[in-house]
Amino acid sequence: MLDVYLDADACPVKSEAYRVAQRYGLRVFVVSNSGMRVPAGDWLQAIVLPGGFGAVDDWIAERAGEGDVVITADIPLADRCLQKGAHVLGPKGHPFTEGSIGEALASRALSEELRQMGHLTGGPAPLGPRDRSRFLSRLDETINAIRRVGG
């Protein structure tokens, strides 16, 4: 069964993911370090894992696999999930793939090094309406592609 895993603590597209998952009748795991409001329904399960972001990443990476969808901006988590055959989307609708994850990891490492040297400040640009629209389209496309091939 196709499941959706949300790395939820800083996920700005939770409501969009809920809408799409509910439309397709998918099970959603909302995984976070702190409790948050989620829609009521047997299709959605909130998982609260106190103990840092590593606990959330480990929980998702241990369970997500072939034919599942993971929604995260966390590049190392995306890499772990791709290695297990999951499909991974960032909150702006950009898919992480086997072909793009190496560059994403290298860019993340470079940015971290520049931040430590004091050369970079600030974070990613805020999520805009075009990003939300792209996310909805890509999530829909991803689910349909998985269903076509059966996993």
Secondary structure, 3 states (H helix, E strand, C coil): CCEEEEECCCCCCHHHHHHHHHHHCCEEEEEECCCCCCCCCCCEEEEECCCCHHHHHHHHHHHCCCCCEEECCCHHHHHHHHHCCCEEECCCCCEECCCCHHHHHHHHHHHHHHHHCCCCCCCCCCCCHHHHHHHHHHHHHHHHHHHHHCC
